[in-house]
Amino acid sequence: MKNKKSLYILIPLAVVVWGTIFWKVFSGSGNNSTVEYQSNQVLSNKEISKDTIRRQLSYNYSDPFLKNQTKPSVEQPQEPKNEQRTINRVVRWPMVEFKGTVKSRRKNRTMAILQISSRKYLVRENELKDQVKVLAITPDSIGLEYQNDKRYFKRNGL
């Protein structure tokens, strides 16, 4: 064993270090001697009460953290007069599923596989199928318009 010499040196060194730590801790806490102080000056209760002045605390100071902040003004929302209110109409879309894209080699066009109401179509941009117009085709989504309502659909499986 080549590290035998280092073991003979390190083990006693560790015992000495830990022994010193324990000796310092326990010798400091074992001292039960009391310290007495001698006072030449004796104060009576009358002298203490004469020198003290009672004051009431004042709480009407400004908050130092809110000095530079301004209070937000609360304005009443005004209804526009003589303007037509827009009524949001609900457009009932057919069942639309975006299946994926196909890219042609010759003309470098991107086409999309689209399923509208259980019918599959191969569509290009600005093409109209079953009253659904294709606005944009990207690899992961497609933009469609149906009765002036525009929506984007993600590819199935994403």
Secondary structure as UniProt FT lines:
FT   TURN            2..3
FT   HELIX           4..29
FT   HELIX           45..51
FT   HELIX           64..66
FT   STRAND          96..103
FT   STRAND          110..116
FT   TURN            117..118
FT   STRAND          119..123
FT   TURN            125..126
FT   STRAND          128..129
FT   TURN            130..131
FT   STRAND          132..137
FT   STRAND          141..146
FT   TURN            147..148
FT   STRAND          149..155
FT   TURN            156..157
//
